Amino acid sequence: MSADPAGPPPTGDEHAELIFLRAENALLRTERDILVKAAGWFAADALSRRPDPEPR
């Protein structure tokens, strides 16, 4: 049998850090999604406030 390619199981400290980092990653993804939606809203709002170009 071959050894586990992932290596030895994480220690208690490493496991706690993995849990923390996974939670932080989820929070950052949620914040990014909110910011992307807000940027889209601001862009659409700015475009709707532009004056119509003058006809030639």
C-alpha positions in Angstrom: 0.0 0.0 0.0 1.1 3.5 -0.7 1.2 6.4 1.8 -1.6 8.9 2.0 -0.7 11.7 -0.6 -2.2 14.3 1.7 0.3 13.6 4.4 -0.2 13.0 8.1 -3.5 14.3 9.6 -3.3 17.9 10.9 -2.4 18.5 14.5 -4.9 20.2 16.9 -3.5 23.7 16.1 -3.5 23.0 12.4 -7.1 21.7 12.5 -8.2 24.8 14.4 -6.5 27.0 11.9 -8.1 25.2 9.0 -11.6 25.8 10.6 -10.8 29.5 11.1 -9.5 29.9 7.5 -12.5 28.1 6.0 -14.8 30.4 7.9 -12.8 33.5 6.9 -12.9 32.4 3.3 -16.6 32.0 3.3 -17.0 35.4 4.9 -14.7 37.0 2.2 -16.6 35.3 -0.6 -19.9 36.7 0.8 -18.4 40.2 1.1 -17.1 40.0 -2.4 -20.5 39.0 -3.7 -22.1 41.9 -1.9 -19.6 44.3 -3.3 -20.0 43.0 -6.9 -23.8 43.5 -6.6 -23.3 47.0 -5.1 -20.9 48.0 -7.9 -23.4 46.8 -10.5 -26.2 48.8 -8.8 -24.0 52.0 -8.7 -23.0 51.6 -12.3 -26.6 51.1 -13.4 -27.7 54.1 -11.3 -24.9 56.3 -12.8 -25.9 55.3 -16.3 -29.5 56.1 -15.7 -28.6 59.6 -14.5 -26.6 60.5 -17.6 -28.2 63.1 -19.8 -29.4 62.0 -23.2 -26.9 62.9 -26.0 -28.0 65.8 -28.2 -29.3 64.7 -31.6 -27.1 65.7 -34.6 
